Amino acid sequence: MARLPRLSFPGLPHHVIQRGHNGQPVFLRPADYQLMLDLLLEYARKFEVAVHGYVLLPNHFHLLLTPQAASGLPQMLQAMGRRYVRYFNDAQGRTGTLWDGRYRSTVLQPELYLLPCMVSMDLHPVRAGLTATAVEWPWSSHAHYIGRRMDRLLTPHAQFWGLGNTPFAREAAYAELVRAGMSPSQLQALTDATRKGWALGDPAFLQELQKETPRRLSKGQAGRPPRVLLPP
């Protein structure tokens, strides 16, 4: 079965995952993590993609991004991925592929899933057993959102600004969201949508989004996918 084209919608947040080939490490030293963040900043600016959140882990990374143009997201990820592979192969004296195929992504309804996605990303090092708390992991956007450091890479989304009227109120509210964690159903929905390339939102959101593309946005019934009738 042919792979579905990836979704990329201007003005909407996208959760992106890129993994190392066969689960191999893609970050071995602090310098590796830092270079990836430097490349992310460079190409996000070049291709006009807002970075709302990130977490880099030894064998993969997660990003939360909003492109201004549909082409911005794939162009940014392709450019930074290629640059990083050249750097990593030169540094390790290796050749060949580093990534496990193409990146995985989902487009999110921000009102329902943007903050849960940020929380999930921040807690990933904890779930992986790398740290006891989210704040202990240095290679994520968590510290910025709880007021521990300023990160020029990040553009907070309107959903984050809505958490409070002052920086302290927003930081405290977000820290509480991370302490509370995600429900298993939220985590499963986010994981499934990103791995399989489906959009994630309520029926009204998906219905509006479907007007912009003939590609199916959610898992269909068995058999041939239904025809999508576009408005004239």
TIBADREN-924808 format. One record per residue (C-alpha): residue number from 1; residue in three letters; x, y, z. Coordinates in steps of 0.2 Angstrom, whole numbers, m for minus. Layout:
N
SITE, NUM, ALA, X, Y, Z
...
This chain:
232
SITE, 1, MET, 0, 0, 0
SITE, 2, ALA, 7, 17, m5
SITE, 3, ARG, 11, 29, 9
SITE, 4, LEU, 0, 43, 12
SITE, 5, PRO, 7, 61, 9
SITE, 6, ARG, 12, 70, 25
SITE, 7, LEU, 0, 84, 31
SITE, 8, SER, 6, 102, 31
SITE, 9, PHE, m6, 116, 35
SITE, 10, PRO, m1, 134, 36
SITE, 11, GLY, m5, 142, 53
SITE, 12, LEU, m9, 125, 62
SITE, 13, PRO, 3, 116, 74
SITE, 14, HIS, 11, 100, 69
SITE, 15, HIS, 19, 87, 80
SITE, 16, VAL, 34, 79, 72
SITE, 17, ILE, 45, 64, 77
SITE, 18, GLN, 61, 59, 69
SITE, 19, ARG, 70, 43, 75
SITE, 20, GLY, 87, 36, 72
SITE, 21, HIS, 89, 21, 60
SITE, 22, ASN, 84, 5, 69
SITE, 23, GLY, 83, 14, 85
SITE, 24, GLN, 102, 19, 85
SITE, 25, PRO, 108, 34, 94
SITE, 26, VAL, 108, 51, 85
SITE, 27, PHE, 115, 61, 99
SITE, 28, LEU, 130, 55, 108
SITE, 29, ARG, 138, 71, 116
SITE, 30, PRO, 131, 88, 122
SITE, 31, ALA, 139, 96, 106
SITE, 32, ASP, 127, 85, 96
SITE, 33, TYR, 112, 91, 105
SITE, 34, GLN, 117, 109, 104
SITE, 35, LEU, 121, 108, 85
SITE, 36, MET, 103, 101, 82
SITE, 37, LEU, 96, 116, 92
SITE, 38, ASP, 107, 128, 82
SITE, 39, LEU, 101, 120, 65
SITE, 40, LEU, 83, 121, 71
SITE, 41, LEU, 84, 139, 75
SITE, 42, GLU, 93, 143, 58
SITE, 43, TYR, 81, 134, 47
SITE, 44, ALA, 65, 138, 57
SITE, 45, ARG, 69, 156, 53
SITE, 46, LYS, 74, 153, 35
SITE, 47, PHE, 58, 144, 31
SITE, 48, GLU, 47, 154, 43
SITE, 49, VAL, 42, 140, 55
SITE, 50, ALA, 37, 144, 73
SITE, 51, VAL, 45, 132, 85
SITE, 52, HIS, 33, 130, 100
SITE, 53, GLY, 42, 116, 109
SITE, 54, TYR, 55, 102, 107
SITE, 55, VAL, 63, 88, 116
SITE, 56, LEU, 79, 79, 110
SITE, 57, LEU, 82, 62, 116
SITE, 58, PRO, 97, 50, 113
SITE, 59, ASN, 89, 41, 98
SITE, 60, HIS, 75, 53, 92
SITE, 61, PHE, 67, 70, 94
SITE, 62, HIS, 50, 78, 95
SITE, 63, LEU, 46, 95, 88
SITE, 64, LEU, 30, 106, 90
SITE, 65, LEU, 29, 118, 75
SITE, 66, THR, 18, 130, 65
SITE, 67, PRO, 23, 134, 47
SITE, 68, GLN, 18, 150, 39
SITE, 69, ALA, 17, 141, 22
SITE, 70, ALA, 13, 123, 18
SITE, 71, SER, 31, 120, 10
SITE, 72, GLY, 40, 127, 25
SITE, 73, LEU, 39, 112, 37
SITE, 74, PRO, 46, 99, 25
SITE, 75, GLN, 59, 111, 18
SITE, 76, MET, 65, 115, 36
SITE, 77, LEU, 66, 97, 41
SITE, 78, GLN, 74, 91, 26
SITE, 79, ALA, 88, 105, 27
SITE, 80, MET, 92, 103, 45
SITE, 81, GLY, 91, 84, 44
SITE, 82, ARG, 104, 83, 30
SITE, 83, ARG, 116, 96, 38
SITE, 84, TYR, 115, 86, 54
SITE, 85, VAL, 119, 69, 46
SITE, 86, ARG, 134, 77, 37
SITE, 87, TYR, 140, 83, 54
SITE, 88, PHE, 137, 67, 64
SITE, 89, ASN, 145, 56, 51
SITE, 90, ASP, 160, 67, 50
SITE, 91, ALA, 161, 67, 69
SITE, 92, GLN, 159, 48, 71
SITE, 93, GLY, 169, 43, 56
SITE, 94, ARG, 154, 34, 48
SITE, 95, THR, 144, 34, 32
SITE, 96, GLY, 127, 30, 27
SITE, 97, THR, 109, 34, 33
SITE, 98, LEU, 106, 41, 51
SITE, 99, TRP, 87, 43, 51
SITE, 100, ASP, 74, 30, 51
SITE, 101, GLY, 66, 35, 35
SITE, 102, ARG, 55, 50, 34
SITE, 103, TYR, 49, 60, 49
SITE, 104, ARG, 32, 56, 56
SITE, 105, SER, 19, 70, 60
SITE, 106, THR, 2, 75, 64
SITE, 107, VAL, m8, 91, 63
SITE, 108, LEU, m16, 96, 79
SITE, 109, GLN, m32, 106, 84
SITE, 110, PRO, m23, 118, 95
SITE, 111, GLU, m38, 121, 108
SITE, 112, LEU, m38, 102, 112
SITE, 113, TYR, m21, 96, 109
SITE, 114, LEU, m7, 109, 109
SITE, 115, LEU, m4, 110, 128
SITE, 116, PRO, m6, 91, 130
SITE, 117, CYS, 7, 88, 116
SITE, 118, MET, 19, 100, 125
SITE, 119, VAL, 16, 91, 142
SITE, 120, SER, 19, 74, 133
SITE, 121, MET, 35, 80, 125
SITE, 122, ASP, 41, 87, 142
SITE, 123, LEU, 38, 71, 151
SITE, 124, HIS, 46, 60, 138
SITE, 125, PRO, 63, 59, 147
SITE, 126, VAL, 54, 54, 162
SITE, 127, ARG, 44, 40, 154
SITE, 128, ALA, 60, 34, 145
SITE, 129, GLY, 69, 33, 162
SITE, 130, LEU, 82, 46, 158
SITE, 131, THR, 77, 58, 172
SITE, 132, ALA, 66, 58, 187
SITE, 133, THR, 58, 75, 183
SITE, 134, ALA, 55, 85, 167
SITE, 135, VAL, 66, 100, 173
SITE, 136, GLU, 81, 89, 175
SITE, 137, TRP, 82, 85, 156
SITE, 138, PRO, 92, 100, 148
SITE, 139, TRP, 87, 96, 130
SITE, 140, SER, 69, 101, 130
SITE, 141, SER, 59, 117, 130
SITE, 142, HIS, 52, 114, 147
SITE, 143, ALA, 63, 125, 157
SITE, 144, HIS, 58, 140, 146
SITE, 145, TYR, 40, 138, 149
SITE, 146, ILE, 42, 137, 168
SITE, 147, GLY, 53, 152, 169
SITE, 148, ARG, 70, 143, 172
SITE, 149, ARG, 78, 150, 157
SITE, 150, MET, 75, 161, 141
SITE, 151, ASP, 76, 151, 125
SITE, 152, ARG, 77, 162, 109
SITE, 153, LEU, 72, 147, 98
SITE, 154, LEU, 54, 147, 105
SITE, 155, THR, 38, 156, 100
SITE, 156, PRO, 25, 153, 113
SITE, 157, HIS, 8, 148, 105
SITE, 158, ALA, m8, 158, 109
SITE, 159, GLN, m14, 143, 120
SITE, 160, PHE, 1, 145, 131
SITE, 161, TRP, m2, 164, 133
SITE, 162, GLY, m20, 160, 138
SITE, 163, LEU, m14, 151, 154
SITE, 164, GLY, m13, 167, 163
SITE, 165, ASN, m11, 186, 163
SITE, 166, THR, 7, 187, 169
SITE, 167, PRO, 23, 177, 165
SITE, 168, PHE, 22, 170, 183
SITE, 169, ALA, 4, 165, 181
SITE, 170, ARG, 7, 156, 165
SITE, 171, GLU, 23, 148, 171
SITE, 172, ALA, 15, 142, 187
SITE, 173, ALA, m1, 135, 177
SITE, 174, TYR, 10, 126, 164
SITE, 175, ALA, 21, 118, 178
SITE, 176, GLU, 5, 112, 186
SITE, 177, LEU, m1, 104, 169
SITE, 178, VAL, 16, 95, 168
SITE, 179, ARG, 15, 89, 186
SITE, 180, ALA, m3, 83, 183
SITE, 181, GLY, 3, 73, 167
SITE, 182, MET, m7, 67, 153
SITE, 183, SER, m22, 55, 153
SITE, 184, PRO, m18, 38, 145
SITE, 185, SER, m31, 41, 132
SITE, 186, GLN, m23, 58, 127
SITE, 187, LEU, m6, 50, 126
SITE, 188, GLN, m12, 36, 115
SITE, 189, ALA, m22, 47, 103
SITE, 190, LEU, m7, 58, 101
SITE, 191, THR, 5, 44, 98
SITE, 192, ASP, m6, 35, 86
SITE, 193, ALA, m10, 51, 76
SITE, 194, THR, 8, 55, 74
SITE, 195, ARG, 14, 38, 70
SITE, 196, LYS, 1, 35, 57
SITE, 197, GLY, 0, 53, 50
SITE, 198, TRP, m18, 57, 54
SITE, 199, ALA, m24, 74, 59
SITE, 200, LEU, m30, 75, 78
SITE, 201, GLY, m45, 85, 83
SITE, 202, ASP, m64, 85, 85
SITE, 203, PRO, m76, 81, 71
SITE, 204, ALA, m79, 99, 67
SITE, 205, PHE, m60, 102, 66
SITE, 206, LEU, m57, 88, 54
SITE, 207, GLN, m72, 92, 43
SITE, 208, GLU, m66, 110, 40
SITE, 209, LEU, m48, 103, 37
SITE, 210, GLN, m55, 90, 25
SITE, 211, LYS, m60, 105, 14
SITE, 212, GLU, m42, 109, 11
SITE, 213, THR, m36, 92, 5
SITE, 214, PRO, m42, 76, m4
SITE, 215, ARG, m31, 66, 7
SITE, 216, ARG, m40, 56, 21
SITE, 217, LEU, m37, 64, 38
SITE, 218, SER, m42, 50, 50
SITE, 219, LYS, m42, 31, 50
SITE, 220, GLY, m56, 25, 38
SITE, 221, GLN, m65, 9, 38
SITE, 222, ALA, m58, m7, 31
SITE, 223, GLY, m57, m8, 12
SITE, 224, ARG, m55, 6, m1
SITE, 225, PRO, m55, 23, 7
SITE, 226, PRO, m71, 33, 4
SITE, 227, ARG, m72, 47, m10
SITE, 228, VAL, m69, 64, m4
SITE, 229, LEU, m81, 77, m12
SITE, 230, LEU, m73, 94, m12
SITE, 231, PRO, m84, 110, m13
SITE, 232, PRO, m85, 118, m30
